[in-house]
Amino acid sequence: MEEMTVTGLVALFPSTKEERDVFVEKLIDSVLAGCVNPLTVENQLAQIEMVVRRYRSDERVNEYIKRI
């Protein structure tokens, strides 16, 4: 299997409200069914939140977005 790139991984995330709702419901179902450890999911979601904050606060990204 080919290694996943960072942008490839981000592309797997929901892009619309409908996709987001399905994603969240499937995640909740997986936790409640015991398919995944809820503490692991909590940690991963916390890390994702930090990634989003760092990306959005990066001045290089903000300047680039302003130019396009």
C-alpha positions, -999 to 999 in steps of 0.1 A, spaced: 0 0 0 12 35 -9 20 58 20 -7 84 27 3 120 23 -8 147 47 -29 164 20 -43 130 10 -53 124 46 -70 158 49 -89 151 17 -106 122 34 -122 145 59 -158 158 54 -162 188 31 -199 195 35 -224 196 64 -239 163 52 -205 146 51 -197 159 85 -229 146 100 -224 112 85 -187 111 97 -197 121 133 -225 95 134 -202 67 122 -176 77 147 -201 77 175 -215 44 164 -180 29 163 -173 41 198 -206 29 212 -202 -5 195 -168 -10 212 -149 -10 179 -126 17 190 -113 29 224 -132 61 233 -101 75 251 -80 70 220 -106 88 199 -107 117 225 -69 120 223 -69 119 185 -97 145 183 -78 168 207 -48 165 185 -68 173 154 -82 204 171 -47 215 178 -36 209 142 -65 231 130 -57 259 154 -20 259 144 -28 258 107 -53 286 109 -31 308 130 0 304 108 8 338 93 23 322 61 -10 305 54 -30 336 62 -9 358 40 -11 333 11 -49 331 14 -51 369 13 -32 369 -20 -55 344 -38 
